[in-house]
Amino acid sequence: MLALVAAGRRTDARALARLLPDLVGLASRLQRDPRVPRRWKLALGCLVAYLAFPLDLIPDFIPIAGQLDDVILVVLVLRGLARATGPELVREHWRGDLTWLRRVGP
């Protein structure tokens, strides 16, 4: 987020700041749901750890590509989880703006 602010993209940084708590809450609720298979709980845990870890595959200070690796991982995990359990389960646990969830596609 700091890279976005430094690049003059405050609107994008605000949107990301609002989205992160929703994603963390979603992952937390899905971790506790017994309907989620163990391998997807592991994938969610790894995703949250990767997003929280300060080092990325592509550093965030590289414009566009720096944030793209994070977005791709979030989309892959959420879509895979939605395919494995049904999109209704992901929607049931989502507390944020549904516009974001529709963009991801589960």
N, CA, C and O atoms as CSV, one atom per row, in Angstrom:
chain,resi,resn,atom,element,x,y,z
A,1,MET,N,N,0.825,-1.182,0.000
A,1,MET,CA,C,0.000,0.000,0.000
A,1,MET,C,C,0.871,1.248,0.000
A,1,MET,O,O,0.542,2.253,-0.631
A,2,LEU,N,N,1.976,1.169,0.711
A,2,LEU,CA,C,2.877,2.322,0.738
A,2,LEU,C,C,3.413,2.633,-0.649
A,2,LEU,O,O,3.598,3.797,-1.003
A,3,ALA,N,N,3.666,1.583,-1.440
A,3,ALA,CA,C,4.154,1.794,-2.797
A,3,ALA,C,C,3.100,2.511,-3.634
A,3,ALA,O,O,3.436,3.365,-4.454
A,4,LEU,N,N,1.829,2.172,-3.434
A,4,LEU,CA,C,0.761,2.845,-4.177
A,4,LEU,C,C,0.657,4.309,-3.783
A,4,LEU,O,O,0.476,5.172,-4.641
A,5,VAL,N,N,0.769,4.591,-2.504
A,5,VAL,CA,C,0.710,5.978,-2.039
A,5,VAL,C,C,1.890,6.752,-2.591
A,5,VAL,O,O,1.734,7.880,-3.060
A,6,ALA,N,N,3.083,6.144,-2.537
A,6,ALA,CA,C,4.281,6.811,-3.049
A,6,ALA,C,C,4.181,7.061,-4.545
A,6,ALA,O,O,4.737,8.036,-5.051
A,7,ALA,N,N,3.479,6.189,-5.254
A,7,ALA,CA,C,3.318,6.353,-6.699
A,7,ALA,C,C,2.185,7.312,-7.049
A,7,ALA,O,O,1.895,7.522,-8.226
A,8,GLY,N,N,1.536,7.903,-6.026
A,8,GLY,CA,C,0.459,8.848,-6.286
A,8,GLY,C,C,-0.880,8.188,-6.566
A,8,GLY,O,O,-1.783,8.823,-7.109
A,9,ARG,N,N,-1.014,6.935,-6.206
A,9,ARG,CA,C,-2.258,6.199,-6.476
A,9,ARG,C,C,-2.999,5.969,-5.169
A,9,ARG,O,O,-3.233,4.831,-4.765
A,10,ARG,N,N,-3.362,7.059,-4.517
A,10,ARG,CA,C,-4.025,6.986,-3.210
A,10,ARG,C,C,-5.375,6.282,-3.277
A,10,ARG,O,O,-5.745,5.575,-2.339
A,11,THR,N,N,-6.108,6.459,-4.355
A,11,THR,CA,C,-7.418,5.811,-4.488
A,11,THR,C,C,-7.262,4.295,-4.485
A,11,THR,O,O,-8.026,3.591,-3.826
A,12,ASP,N,N,-6.275,3.794,-5.219
A,12,ASP,CA,C,-6.025,2.349,-5.241
A,12,ASP,C,C,-5.593,1.860,-3.864
A,12,ASP,O,O,-5.997,0.779,-3.435
A,13,ALA,N,N,-4.780,2.640,-3.175
A,13,ALA,CA,C,-4.323,2.256,-1.837
A,13,ALA,C,C,-5.496,2.191,-0.866
A,13,ALA,O,O,-5.564,1.279,-0.042
A,14,ARG,N,N,-6.418,3.144,-0.951
A,14,ARG,CA,C,-7.604,3.126,-0.080
A,14,ARG,C,C,-8.476,1.903,-0.363
A,14,ARG,O,O,-8.963,1.253,0.561
A,15,ALA,N,N,-8.667,1.598,-1.637
A,15,ALA,CA,C,-9.480,0.436,-2.008
A,15,ALA,C,C,-8.845,-0.848,-1.474
A,15,ALA,O,O,-9.542,-1.724,-0.962
A,16,LEU,N,N,-7.540,-0.953,-1.594
A,16,LEU,CA,C,-6.848,-2.126,-1.089
A,16,LEU,C,C,-6.934,-2.193,0.430
A,16,LEU,O,O,-7.110,-3.272,0.996
A,17,ALA,N,N,-6.811,-1.053,1.087
A,17,ALA,CA,C,-6.896,-1.022,2.550
A,17,ALA,C,C,-8.274,-1.472,3.036
A,17,ALA,O,O,-8.381,-2.089,4.096
A,18,ARG,N,N,-9.322,-1.173,2.282
A,18,ARG,CA,C,-10.669,-1.611,2.649
A,18,ARG,C,C,-10.883,-3.086,2.349
A,18,ARG,O,O,-11.656,-3.755,3.035
A,19,LEU,N,N,-10.208,-3.595,1.333
A,19,LEU,CA,C,-10.392,-4.981,0.915
A,19,LEU,C,C,-9.657,-5.965,1.823
A,19,LEU,O,O,-10.164,-7.059,2.071
A,20,LEU,N,N,-8.492,-5.608,2.316
A,20,LEU,CA,C,-7.683,-6.534,3.101
A,20,LEU,C,C,-8.397,-7.082,4.339
A,20,LEU,O,O,-8.353,-8.292,4.562
A,21,PRO,N,N,-9.048,-6.254,5.148
A,21,PRO,CA,C,-9.764,-6.821,6.308
A,21,PRO,C,C,-10.873,-7.797,5.904
A,21,PRO,O,O,-11.124,-8.781,6.600
A,22,ASP,N,N,-11.527,-7.519,4.785
A,22,ASP,CA,C,-12.569,-8.430,4.303
A,22,ASP,C,C,-11.975,-9.780,3.904
A,22,ASP,O,O,-12.556,-10.826,4.196
A,23,LEU,N,N,-10.811,-9.759,3.234
A,23,LEU,CA,C,-10.166,-10.999,2.824
A,23,LEU,C,C,-9.674,-11.801,4.027
A,23,LEU,O,O,-9.804,-13.024,4.058
A,24,VAL,N,N,-9.115,-11.116,5.006
A,24,VAL,CA,C,-8.643,-11.802,6.209
A,24,VAL,C,C,-9.826,-12.410,6.963
A,24,VAL,O,O,-9.745,-13.544,7.437
A,25,GLY,N,N,-10.912,-11.666,7.072
A,25,GLY,CA,C,-12.117,-12.188,7.728
A,25,GLY,C,C,-12.686,-13.382,6.985
A,25,GLY,O,O,-13.103,-14.361,7.604
A,26,LEU,N,N,-12.704,-13.309,5.672
A,26,LEU,CA,C,-13.187,-14.422,4.858
A,26,LEU,C,C,-12.341,-15.663,5.108
A,26,LEU,O,O,-12.873,-16.747,5.344
A,27,ALA,N,N,-11.035,-15.503,5.055
A,27,ALA,CA,C,-10.138,-16.643,5.277
A,27,ALA,C,C,-10.342,-17.218,6.676
A,27,ALA,O,O,-10.349,-18.437,6.847
A,28,SER,N,N,-10.505,-16.369,7.657
A,28,SER,CA,C,-10.703,-16.820,9.033
A,28,SER,C,C,-12.000,-17.620,9.175
A,28,SER,O,O,-12.014,-18.689,9.785
A,29,ARG,N,N,-13.075,-17.100,8.615
A,29,ARG,CA,C,-14.358,-17.799,8.710
A,29,ARG,C,C,-14.337,-19.122,7.944
A,29,ARG,O,O,-14.909,-20.114,8.397
A,30,LEU,N,N,-13.677,-19.137,6.784
A,30,LEU,CA,C,-13.589,-20.377,6.012
A,30,LEU,C,C,-12.717,-21.409,6.721
A,30,LEU,O,O,-12.973,-22.609,6.623
A,31,GLN,N,N,-11.686,-20.948,7.434
A,31,GLN,CA,C,-10.831,-21.871,8.194
A,31,GLN,C,C,-11.637,-22.617,9.262
A,31,GLN,O,O,-11.366,-23.784,9.544
A,32,ARG,N,N,-12.610,-21.951,9.843
A,32,ARG,CA,C,-13.405,-22.551,10.918
A,32,ARG,C,C,-14.595,-23.361,10.409
A,32,ARG,O,O,-15.222,-24.083,11.185
A,33,ASP,N,N,-14.913,-23.255,9.137
A,33,ASP,CA,C,-16.077,-23.944,8.588
A,33,ASP,C,C,-15.741,-25.414,8.321
A,33,ASP,O,O,-14.796,-25.708,7.590
A,34,PRO,N,N,-16.500,-26.327,8.901
A,34,PRO,CA,C,-16.204,-27.759,8.709
A,34,PRO,C,C,-16.484,-28.252,7.289
A,34,PRO,O,O,-16.039,-29.339,6.920
A,35,ARG,N,N,-17.207,-27.481,6.495
A,35,ARG,CA,C,-17.504,-27.898,5.118
A,35,ARG,C,C,-16.328,-27.681,4.176
A,35,ARG,O,O,-16.331,-28.200,3.060
A,36,VAL,N,N,-15.323,-26.922,4.608
A,36,VAL,CA,C,-14.161,-26.639,3.766
A,36,VAL,C,C,-13.159,-27.781,3.918
A,36,VAL,O,O,-12.739,-28.093,5.032
A,37,PRO,N,N,-12.775,-28.406,2.801
A,37,PRO,CA,C,-11.800,-29.496,2.870
A,37,PRO,C,C,-10.456,-29.031,3.455
A,37,PRO,O,O,-10.065,-27.872,3.316
A,38,ARG,N,N,-9.781,-29.953,4.097
A,38,ARG,CA,C,-8.520,-29.643,4.782
A,38,ARG,C,C,-7.484,-29.020,3.838
A,38,ARG,O,O,-6.780,-28.091,4.234
A,39,ARG,N,N,-7.379,-29.512,2.602
A,39,ARG,CA,C,-6.366,-28.968,1.683
A,39,ARG,C,C,-6.646,-27.508,1.329
A,39,ARG,O,O,-5.714,-26.742,1.085
A,40,TRP,N,N,-7.932,-27.116,1.298
A,40,TRP,CA,C,-8.255,-25.727,1.004
A,40,TRP,C,C,-8.041,-24.848,2.225
A,40,TRP,O,O,-7.742,-23.661,2.097
A,41,LYS,N,N,-8.193,-25.422,3.396
A,41,LYS,CA,C,-7.844,-24.675,4.608
A,41,LYS,C,C,-6.343,-24.415,4.629
A,41,LYS,O,O,-5.901,-23.333,5.015
A,42,LEU,N,N,-5.570,-25.399,4.218
A,42,LEU,CA,C,-4.124,-25.225,4.124
A,42,LEU,C,C,-3.770,-24.159,3.087
A,42,LEU,O,O,-2.900,-23.319,3.318
A,43,ALA,N,N,-4.454,-24.205,1.943
A,43,ALA,CA,C,-4.209,-23.201,0.894
A,43,ALA,C,C,-4.543,-21.796,1.395
A,43,ALA,O,O,-3.807,-20.848,1.118
A,44,LEU,N,N,-5.641,-21.658,2.125
A,44,LEU,CA,C,-6.008,-20.352,2.691
A,44,LEU,C,C,-4.966,-19.873,3.694
A,44,LEU,O,O,-4.590,-18.701,3.694
A,45,GLY,N,N,-4.502,-20.773,4.542
A,45,GLY,CA,C,-3.474,-20.408,5.513
A,45,GLY,C,C,-2.188,-19.966,4.841
A,45,GLY,O,O,-1.562,-18.992,5.260
A,46,CYS,N,N,-1.794,-20.685,3.797
A,46,CYS,CA,C,-0.591,-20.301,3.051
A,46,CYS,C,C,-0.778,-18.961,2.347
A,46,CYS,O,O,0.149,-18.153,2.291
A,47,LEU,N,N,-1.962,-18.725,1.817
A,47,LEU,CA,C,-2.248,-17.455,1.155
A,47,LEU,C,C,-2.136,-16.286,2.130
A,47,LEU,O,O,-1.497,-15.279,1.827
A,48,VAL,N,N,-2.755,-16.422,3.294
A,48,VAL,CA,C,-2.701,-15.348,4.293
A,48,VAL,C,C,-1.258,-15.119,4.735
A,48,VAL,O,O,-0.834,-13.975,4.894
A,49,ALA,N,N,-0.508,-16.190,4.935
A,49,ALA,CA,C,0.894,-16.055,5.332
A,49,ALA,C,C,1.699,-15.358,4.244
A,49,ALA,O,O,2.528,-14.498,4.544
A,50,TYR,N,N,1.465,-15.716,2.989
A,50,TYR,CA,C,2.181,-15.085,1.876
A,50,TYR,C,C,1.852,-13.599,1.785
A,50,TYR,O,O,2.741,-12.771,1.587
A,51,LEU,N,N,0.574,-13.265,1.931
A,51,LEU,CA,C,0.175,-11.864,1.846
A,51,LEU,C,C,0.726,-11.052,3.017
A,51,LEU,O,O,1.021,-9.867,2.862
A,52,ALA,N,N,0.864,-11.671,4.173
A,52,ALA,CA,C,1.380,-10.973,5.349
A,52,ALA,C,C,2.902,-10.869,5.337
A,52,ALA,O,O,3.465,-9.964,5.952
A,53,PHE,N,N,3.565,-11.780,4.650
A,53,PHE,CA,C,5.021,-11.794,4.611
A,53,PHE,C,C,5.516,-10.616,3.785
A,53,PHE,O,O,4.986,-10.375,2.701
A,54,PRO,N,N,6.508,-9.879,4.255
A,54,PRO,CA,C,6.935,-8.672,3.543
A,54,PRO,C,C,7.637,-8.922,2.208
A,54,PRO,O,O,7.690,-8.021,1.371
A,55,LEU,N,N,8.169,-10.108,1.992
A,55,LEU,CA,C,8.843,-10.402,0.729
A,55,LEU,C,C,7.887,-11.121,-0.212
A,55,LEU,O,O,7.178,-12.041,0.195
A,56,ASP,N,N,7.874,-10.701,-1.464
A,56,ASP,CA,C,6.997,-11.288,-2.471
A,56,ASP,C,C,7.826,-11.898,-3.591
A,56,ASP,O,O,9.026,-11.646,-3.700
A,57,LEU,N,N,7.168,-12.705,-4.423
A,57,LEU,CA,C,7.839,-13.212,-5.618
A,57,LEU,C,C,8.292,-12.061,-6.502
A,57,LEU,O,O,9.411,-12.047,-7.015
A,58,ILE,N,N,7.393,-11.099,-6.665
A,58,ILE,CA,C,7.703,-9.874,-7.406
A,58,ILE,C,C,7.536,-8.721,-6.423
A,58,ILE,O,O,6.435,-8.512,-5.914
A,59,PRO,N,N,8.600,-7.966,-6.141
A,59,PRO,CA,C,8.501,-6.892,-5.139
A,59,PRO,C,C,7.415,-5.872,-5.491
A,59,PRO,O,O,7.205,-5.544,-6.659
A,60,ASP,N,N,6.734,-5.382,-4.455
A,60,ASP,CA,C,5.608,-4.466,-4.650
A,60,ASP,C,C,6.017,-3.119,-5.243
A,60,ASP,O,O,5.172,-2.414,-5.795
A,61,PHE,N,N,7.281,-2.751,-5.141
A,61,PHE,CA,C,7.682,-1.455,-5.693
A,61,PHE,C,C,7.768,-1.473,-7.217
A,61,PHE,O,O,7.920,-0.419,-7.834
A,62,ILE,N,N,7.674,-2.642,-7.831
A,62,ILE,CA,C,7.631,-2.723,-9.295
A,62,ILE,C,C,6.196,-2.436,-9.717
A,62,ILE,O,O,5.287,-3.177,-9.343
A,63,PRO,N,N,5.976,-1.377,-10.488
A,63,PRO,CA,C,4.606,-0.985,-10.847
A,63,PRO,C,C,3.833,-2.123,-11.515
A,63,PRO,O,O,4.371,-2.868,-12.333
A,64,ILE,N,N,2.610,-2.230,-11.159
A,64,ILE,CA,C,1.622,-3.185,-11.654
A,64,ILE,C,C,1.996,-4.631,-11.334
A,64,ILE,O,O,1.244,-5.313,-10.638
A,65,ALA,N,N,3.116,-5.105,-11.814
A,65,ALA,CA,C,3.510,-6.503,-11.600
A,65,ALA,C,C,3.697,-6.803,-10.119
A,65,ALA,O,O,3.462,-7.932,-9.688
A,66,GLY,N,N,4.108,-5.829,-9.343
A,66,GLY,CA,C,4.331,-6.031,-7.920
A,66,GLY,C,C,3.063,-6.393,-7.163
A,66,GLY,O,O,3.106,-7.197,-6.231
A,67,GLN,N,N,1.953,-5.819,-7.546
A,67,GLN,CA,C,0.685,-6.144,-6.903
A,67,GLN,C,C,-0.027,-7.286,-7.618
A,67,GLN,O,O,-0.886,-7.948,-7.036
A,68,LEU,N,N,0.322,-7.511,-8.849
A,68,LEU,CA,C,-0.357,-8.525,-9.647
A,68,LEU,C,C,-0.142,-9.932,-9.103
A,68,LEU,O,O,-1.062,-10.748,-9.148
A,69,ASP,N,N,1.048,-10.238,-8.591
A,69,ASP,CA,C,1.265,-11.583,-8.069
A,69,ASP,C,C,0.365,-11.860,-6.869
A,69,ASP,O,O,-0.125,-12.978,-6.713
A,70,ASP,N,N,0.142,-10.862,-6.023
A,70,ASP,CA,C,-0.763,-11.033,-4.885
A,70,ASP,C,C,-2.193,-11.269,-5.357
A,70,ASP,O,O,-2.882,-12.160,-4.861
A,71,VAL,N,N,-2.621,-10.477,-6.301
A,71,VAL,CA,C,-3.988,-10.588,-6.819
A,71,VAL,C,C,-4.208,-11.944,-7.476
A,71,VAL,O,O,-5.249,-12.570,-7.277
A,72,ILE,N,N,-3.240,-12.397,-8.253
A,72,ILE,CA,C,-3.372,-13.688,-8.940
A,72,ILE,C,C,-3.515,-14.820,-7.928
A,72,ILE,O,O,-4.346,-15.710,-8.111
A,73,LEU,N,N,-2.725,-14.796,-6.875
A,73,LEU,CA,C,-2.820,-15.841,-5.858
A,73,LEU,C,C,-4.167,-15.825,-5.149
A,73,LEU,O,O,-4.752,-16.881,-4.908
A,74,VAL,N,N,-4.662,-14.642,-4.815
A,74,VAL,CA,C,-5.974,-14.534,-4.165
A,74,VAL,C,C,-7.062,-15.104,-5.077
A,74,VAL,O,O,-7.917,-15.869,-4.631
A,75,VAL,N,N,-7.025,-14.728,-6.344
A,75,VAL,CA,C,-8.028,-15.206,-7.299
A,75,VAL,C,C,-7.950,-16.721,-7.461
A,75,VAL,O,O,-8.978,-17.398,-7.459
A,76,LEU,N,N,-6.737,-17.257,-7.602
A,76,LEU,CA,C,-6.594,-18.703,-7.779
A,76,LEU,C,C,-7.126,-19.480,-6.581
A,76,LEU,O,O,-7.833,-20.474,-6.749
A,77,VAL,N,N,-6.793,-19.037,-5.383
A,77,VAL,CA,C,-7.256,-19.754,-4.187
A,77,VAL,C,C,-8.772,-19.635,-4.042
A,77,VAL,O,O,-9.442,-20.633,-3.777
A,78,LEU,N,N,-9.322,-18.431,-4.211
A,78,LEU,CA,C,-10.772,-18.271,-4.049
A,78,LEU,C,C,-11.555,-19.023,-5.118
A,78,LEU,O,O,-12.586,-19.626,-4.823
A,79,ARG,N,N,-11.076,-18.991,-6.347
A,79,ARG,CA,C,-11.775,-19.736,-7.408
A,79,ARG,C,C,-11.686,-21.237,-7.184
A,79,ARG,O,O,-12.666,-21.959,-7.367
A,80,GLY,N,N,-10.507,-21.704,-6.788
A,80,GLY,CA,C,-10.354,-23.134,-6.515
A,80,GLY,C,C,-11.235,-23.582,-5.366
A,80,GLY,O,O,-11.859,-24.642,-5.426
A,81,LEU,N,N,-11.282,-22.780,-4.332
A,81,LEU,CA,C,-12.138,-23.087,-3.181
A,81,LEU,C,C,-13.608,-23.083,-3.586
A,81,LEU,O,O,-14.371,-23.956,-3.173
A,82,ALA,N,N,-14.002,-22.107,-4.388
A,82,ALA,CA,C,-15.391,-22.030,-4.837
A,82,ALA,C,C,-15.753,-23.224,-5.708
A,82,ALA,O,O,-16.880,-23.716,-5.645
A,83,ARG,N,N,-14.817,-23.693,-6.518
A,83,ARG,CA,C,-15.093,-24.883,-7.345
A,83,ARG,C,C,-15.206,-26.139,-6.483
A,83,ARG,O,O,-16.022,-27.018,-6.759
A,84,ALA,N,N,-14.382,-26.215,-5.438
A,84,ALA,CA,C,-14.371,-27.406,-4.587
A,84,ALA,C,C,-15.582,-27.475,-3.663
A,84,ALA,O,O,-16.091,-28.560,-3.385
A,85,THR,N,N,-16.044,-26.322,-3.186
A,85,THR,CA,C,-17.115,-26.315,-2.187
A,85,THR,C,C,-18.415,-25.719,-2.700
A,85,THR,O,O,-19.466,-25.907,-2.087
A,86,GLY,N,N,-18.359,-25.018,-3.793
A,86,GLY,CA,C,-19.518,-24.300,-4.305
A,86,GLY,C,C,-19.388,-22.821,-3.980
A,86,GLY,O,O,-18.983,-22.465,-2.873
A,87,PRO,N,N,-19.724,-21.957,-4.925
A,87,PRO,CA,C,-19.568,-20.516,-4.701
A,87,PRO,C,C,-20.448,-19.976,-3.578
A,87,PRO,O,O,-20.154,-18.927,-3.006
A,88,GLU,N,N,-21.519,-20.685,-3.265
A,88,GLU,CA,C,-22.421,-20.217,-2.206
A,88,GLU,C,C,-21.712,-20.154,-0.856
A,88,GLU,O,O,-21.990,-19.267,-0.049
A,89,LEU,N,N,-20.798,-21.092,-0.609
A,89,LEU,CA,C,-20.075,-21.117,0.659
A,89,LEU,C,C,-19.189,-19.879,0.804
A,89,LEU,O,O,-19.130,-19.275,1.874
A,90,VAL,N,N,-18.508,-19.509,-0.265
A,90,VAL,CA,C,-17.653,-18.320,-0.219
A,90,VAL,C,C,-18.515,-17.077,-0.031
A,90,VAL,O,O,-18.182,-16.205,0.771
A,91,ARG,N,N,-19.615,-16.994,-0.765
A,91,ARG,CA,C,-20.513,-15.833,-0.623
A,91,ARG,C,C,-21.110,-15.754,0.777
A,91,ARG,O,O,-21.296,-14.664,1.317
A,92,GLU,N,N,-21.408,-16.903,1.360
A,92,GLU,CA,C,-21.987,-16.945,2.702
A,92,GLU,C,C,-21.040,-16.322,3.740
A,92,GLU,O,O,-21.491,-15.673,4.683
A,93,HIS,N,N,-19.758,-16.517,3.564
A,93,HIS,CA,C,-18.777,-16.017,4.532
A,93,HIS,C,C,-18.236,-14.627,4.182
A,93,HIS,O,O,-17.530,-14.032,4.996
A,94,TRP,N,N,-18.536,-14.107,3.026
A,94,TRP,CA,C,-18.030,-12.795,2.607
A,94,TRP,C,C,-18.833,-11.698,3.278
A,94,TRP,O,O,-20.061,-11.691,3.188
A,95,ARG,N,N,-18.166,-10.775,3.948
A,95,ARG,CA,C,-18.833,-9.671,4.645
A,95,ARG,C,C,-18.621,-8.316,3.969
A,95,ARG,O,O,-19.199,-7.313,4.388
A,96,GLY,N,N,-17.809,-8.288,2.943
A,96,GLY,CA,C,-17.484,-7.025,2.277
A,96,GLY,C,C,-18.436,-6.707,1.140
A,96,GLY,O,O,-19.504,-7.304,1.001
A,97,ASP,N,N,-18.020,-5.762,0.344
A,97,ASP,CA,C,-18.773,-5.324,-0.819
A,97,ASP,C,C,-18.799,-6.451,-1.854
A,97,ASP,O,O,-17.747,-6.962,-2.238
A,98,LEU,N,N,-19.977,-6.833,-2.300
A,98,LEU,CA,C,-20.099,-7.938,-3.255
A,98,LEU,C,C,-19.462,-7.626,-4.604
A,98,LEU,O,O,-19.174,-8.542,-5.374
A,99,THR,N,N,-19.241,-6.359,-4.897
A,99,THR,CA,C,-18.584,-5.981,-6.147
A,99,THR,C,C,-17.207,-6.622,-6.236
A,99,THR,O,O,-16.818,-7.116,-7.294
A,100,TRP,N,N,-16.469,-6.616,-5.134
A,100,TRP,CA,C,-15.128,-7.222,-5.122
A,100,TRP,C,C,-15.225,-8.719,-5.368
A,100,TRP,O,O,-14.430,-9.278,-6.124
A,101,LEU,N,N,-16.173,-9.358,-4.750
A,101,LEU,CA,C,-16.303,-10.799,-4.893
A,101,LEU,C,C,-16.699,-11.165,-6.325
A,101,LEU,O,O,-16.235,-12.172,-6.860
A,102,ARG,N,N,-17.537,-10.368,-6.931
A,102,ARG,CA,C,-17.939,-10.621,-8.334
A,102,ARG,C,C,-16.743,-10.479,-9.268
A,102,ARG,O,O,-16.646,-11.199,-10.262
A,103,ARG,N,N,-15.835,-9.560,-8.960
A,103,ARG,CA,C,-14.645,-9.386,-9.804
A,103,ARG,C,C,-13.750,-10.603,-9.753
A,103,ARG,O,O,-13.127,-10.963,-10.752
A,104,VAL,N,N,-13.681,-11.237,-8.602
A,104,VAL,CA,C,-12.845,-12.438,-8.453
A,104,VAL,C,C,-13.511,-13.623,-9.131
A,104,VAL,O,O,-12.835,-14.450,-9.744
A,105,GLY,N,N,-14.824,-13.712,-9.026
A,105,GLY,CA,C,-15.552,-14.699,-9.789
A,105,GLY,C,C,-16.107,-15.907,-9.086
A,105,GLY,O,O,-16.718,-16.732,-9.766
A,106,PRO,N,N,-15.952,-16.103,-7.752
A,106,PRO,CA,C,-16.569,-17.298,-7.184
A,106,PRO,C,C,-18.066,-17.170,-7.066
A,106,PRO,O,O,-18.731,-18.098,-6.604
